[in-house]
Amino acid sequence: MKAETTAPYAPRTILITGASGGIGAELARTYAAPGRKLILWGRNPQKLADLATQCCSLGATVETREVDLCDGQAALSAYREDDAASSPDLVILGAGLSDIQTPGSTTESPDKVLQLAQVNYSTPVALATAAAQGMAERGGGRIALFGSVAAFYELPFAASYSSSKAGLAFFAKAAGLGWRQHDIAVTLIAPGFVDTPMSQRLEGPRPFLVSAKKAARLCARAIARRQAVCVFPWPFRVLEVLTRLVPQGLRERILLALAVGQKDAR
Ligand SMILES: NC(=O)c1ccc[n+]([C@@H]2O[C@H](COP(=O)([O-])OP(=O)(O)OC[C@H]3O[C@@H](n4cnc5c(N)ncnc54)[C@H](OP(=O)(O)O)[C@@H]3O)[C@@H](O)[C@H]2O)c1
């Protein structure tokens, strides 16, 4: 049996995908500290360089990597290199892509749907699995996957986004169970609206909006507590329970009546 410890959680090496994004960058700054190494993944070299400078000024050692998660095999090879060189003990798979069906079109764009499946589901699932292999050999670690409260609903205008996040949530639950014996804690982060470029593209209300800074704080706390699921802000937890009580016919009418658009809909 493991000895109980009250020491605060202090990962040594953290790899973050989507580090150039709103929540990912805040997480990088939250964790940046002397004695800690951050491996920051994104696609935009300038954003990554600026973030690296900020995190270094907070005392962290930083490496950056440009990776397009649409190429799952390349991402997996990149992960294996970083794992062999740096042995991350916390991996945060934060990168994500959202899309909404353009009003008046019959379906979402099949090309965008493919990208969504890769960035939101296939690649993070493969990376989490690669991370777990390394962590199991080293005696444990923690992995955080980013879902969404959208996973609770079969959104007719965002079928690919809501289902990619639902698939990821199911994976997190199953993998968390399977990897527990290797002392690997999996945390599914399921945010509501967070004030980042992703939600800023939406046209319409963003109820219970939280700042990226607050979101990062809540994520870090959930990871430290080895929480299996972290849904925030709390009204979305209540809403999820309440909507389960709504009869299916009414649920479908409500979902079909939701009018959501996005600014740069193509
Ligand atoms: N913001 C919200 O309201 C909200 C709500 C629920 C769930 N989430 C989830 O939270 C996570 C973080 O979102 P955010 O709000 O921080 O969004 P964001 O500001 O739009 O950042 C998204 C991040 O994902 C990266 N990314 C997108 N496509 C990629 C690709 N093909 N290859 C590599 N990286 C890619 C982006 O990199 P670039 O900088 O190169 O584009 C960026 O770093 C996502 O998984 C999102 O689905 C967000």
The ligand as a Tripos MOL2 file, in Angstrom:
@<TRIPOS>MOLECULE
LIG
   48    52     1     0     0
SMALL
NO_CHARGES

@<TRIPOS>ATOM
      1 N1        -13.0930   27.8860  -25.1460 N.am      1 LIG1
      2 C1        -14.1790   27.1860  -24.8420 C.2       1 LIG1
      3 O1        -15.2530   27.7660  -24.6040 O.2       1 LIG1
      4 C2        -14.1060   25.6800  -24.7570 C.ar      1 LIG1
      5 C3        -15.2670   25.0090  -24.3210 C.ar      1 LIG1
      6 C4        -15.2500   23.6280  -24.2240 C.ar      1 LIG1
      7 C5        -14.1000   22.9180  -24.5430 C.ar      1 LIG1
      8 N2        -12.9870   23.5920  -24.9480 N.ar      1 LIG1
      9 C6        -11.7960   22.8010  -25.2830 C.3       1 LIG1
     10 O2        -10.6720   23.2950  -24.5740 O.3       1 LIG1
     11 C7         -9.4820   23.0670  -25.3410 C.3       1 LIG1
     12 C8         -8.7040   24.3640  -25.4490 C.3       1 LIG1
     13 O3         -9.5000   25.2980  -26.1760 O.3       1 LIG1
     14 P1         -9.2470   26.8730  -26.1830 P.3       1 LIG1
     15 O4        -10.4830   27.4990  -25.7130 O.co2     1 LIG1
     16 O5         -7.9580   27.1830  -25.5100 O.co2     1 LIG1
     17 O6         -9.1680   27.0990  -27.7640 O.3       1 LIG1
     18 P2         -8.1810   27.9630  -28.6640 P.3       1 LIG1
     19 O7         -7.7840   29.2100  -27.9510 O.co2     1 LIG1
     20 O8         -8.8580   28.0500  -29.9820 O.co2     1 LIG1
     21 O9         -6.8890   27.0150  -28.7630 O.3       1 LIG1
     22 C9         -6.9250   25.8210  -29.4590 C.3       1 LIG1
     23 C10        -5.5360   25.2240  -29.4650 C.3       1 LIG1
     24 O10        -5.5710   24.0050  -30.2380 O.3       1 LIG1
     25 C11        -4.5450   24.0720  -31.2220 C.3       1 LIG1
     26 N3         -4.8740   23.3670  -32.4460 N.ar      1 LIG1
     27 C12        -5.9860   23.4680  -33.2180 C.ar      1 LIG1
     28 N4         -5.8720   22.7120  -34.3130 N.ar      1 LIG1
     29 C13        -4.6420   22.1250  -34.2400 C.ar      1 LIG1
     30 C14        -3.9300   21.2430  -35.0810 C.ar      1 LIG1
     31 N5         -4.4310   20.8020  -36.2550 N.pl3     1 LIG1
     32 N6         -2.6960   20.8470  -34.7030 N.ar      1 LIG1
     33 C15        -2.1530   21.3000  -33.5520 C.ar      1 LIG1
     34 N7         -2.7770   22.1270  -32.7060 N.ar      1 LIG1
     35 C16        -4.0110   22.5380  -33.0610 C.ar      1 LIG1
     36 C17        -4.4070   25.5590  -31.5150 C.3       1 LIG1
     37 O11        -3.1730   25.8020  -32.1410 O.3       1 LIG1
     38 P3         -2.9660   27.1130  -33.0830 P.3       1 LIG1
     39 O12        -2.6460   28.2350  -32.1550 O.co2     1 LIG1
     40 O13        -1.8380   26.7220  -33.9390 O.co2     1 LIG1
     41 O14        -4.2560   27.2910  -33.8360 O.co2     1 LIG1
     42 C18        -4.5050   26.1350  -30.1200 C.3       1 LIG1
     43 O15        -3.2800   26.0150  -29.4480 O.3       1 LIG1
     44 C19        -9.9600   22.5220  -26.6980 C.3       1 LIG1
     45 O16        -9.8000   21.1220  -26.7130 O.3       1 LIG1
     46 C20       -11.4360   22.8810  -26.7520 C.3       1 LIG1
     47 O17       -12.1870   22.0050  -27.5640 O.3       1 LIG1
     48 C21       -12.9660   24.9520  -25.0610 C.ar      1 LIG1
@<TRIPOS>BOND
     1     1     2 1
     2     2     3 2
     3     2     4 1
     4     4     5 ar
     5     4    48 ar
     6     5     6 ar
     7     6     7 ar
     8     7     8 ar
     9     8     9 1
    10     8    48 ar
    11     9    10 1
    12     9    46 1
    13    10    11 1
    14    11    12 1
    15    11    44 1
    16    12    13 1
    17    13    14 1
    18    14    15 2
    19    14    16 1
    20    14    17 1
    21    17    18 1
    22    18    19 2
    23    18    20 1
    24    18    21 1
    25    21    22 1
    26    22    23 1
    27    23    24 1
    28    23    42 1
    29    24    25 1
    30    25    26 1
    31    25    36 1
    32    26    27 ar
    33    26    35 ar
    34    27    28 ar
    35    28    29 ar
    36    29    30 ar
    37    29    35 ar
    38    30    31 1
    39    30    32 ar
    40    32    33 ar
    41    33    34 ar
    42    34    35 ar
    43    36    37 1
    44    36    42 1
    45    37    38 1
    46    38    39 2
    47    38    40 1
    48    38    41 1
    49    42    43 1
    50    44    45 1
    51    44    46 1
    52    46    47 1
@<TRIPOS>SUBSTRUCTURE
     1 LIG1         1 GROUP 0 **** ****
